[in-house]
Amino acid sequence: NLPRSITLSEQLNSADPKAQQYFCLMKVSDHALAELINHYEQVDEPTLIVFFGDHQPSLSKEFYEALYGKKLDERTTEEILKQYAVPFFLWANYDIPEQQNILISSNFLGMLTAKTAGLPLTSWLNFLSDLHEHIPVITPVGYITADGTVVKEADDLSPEQQDWLHKYEMLAYSALKNPSKETAHFFHLAQ
C-alpha cells in the first residue's frame, strides 16, 4: 500500500524492479526522521541523535551496473569505496560544533559521538581518535589516509600507518576474544 512517490528511469527500473520500492521507503523514512527531530527539538532534556547506515541497499548487480555505467569488476578502488560511503549526521537539541565533509568510517563513529557529546573518552576511544588522525577510513575494500589518498592494500600504507593498523587489529581481536577485560588492558598491549 505504499504510494509510488519516486520514479526511476526505465533502465534502472528494469535492472531491479525492487529499487523503486526501496527509494519510496527511503522517502518515508526521511519523513519519519524529520518527525523524530521535530519531537526532540521540543524536549528540554539534552538529546543527541546519531543517524547513519552501514551500507548501500542490497539491490541487484544489474542495477548498480546500470547506475555506474560499467561492470562492477571494472570499478576502481575509489569507486568501490564510494559505493560503501553512506551519509551520517549527529544532531542535538543543544549547541554542538558544526562540521561537514568529515572523512570517517563507521568504526570511528562511536568515538566521534562521544567527543561530540563531551563524554570522557576511554582508552579505546582515545586510541581510535589517534588512529583516525592517521587513517580516517578503514574498510575491507581499502583505506583513505589523512591526506585523502586512497590505498587498496595495507602493504601500500606507510610504515607508520601500518603500525597503527596492526595495533588496531590486535586491539579489536583482543576485545572480541576477551570481552570481559578492561579496554585499558588491551590498549596497554598495543603500545
C-alpha angles and dihedrals in degrees: 000000000000113000112238098239095156124062122197128198116269089249094055093040093053091045089060121359090194092063095078091053090048092054091046089053089048089056091050089050090052090055091048090050090052089053091051092051092044088054095051092046085069096046120098096207110093106254131184120194120199114195125183144130124225099216146001118271120286096250124154124285087241091058093053092045090052090046095048096036093229143070112281093237090057094063122112122237088257091055093047091050089052089056090058095042111107130185118247137174142191113214128182136182087226132054116291128164112276117229134170136191094022113182103222142131123221094257088070097047095093090054092049090048093051091048092047091049090050092240121155110262121236120222088263093053091046089052091050090049090054092044091050089059089060103033111014094177122048118171138149087252097054147297138269115210127214092266091054097257114150113223122187101192129041088226088066093059118098116267089254092051091047089053091052090048092049091052090048092051091049093049094046091048092048092049091052094047096042107029094161095059123092118267089228089066091055091046089055091052092057095053 
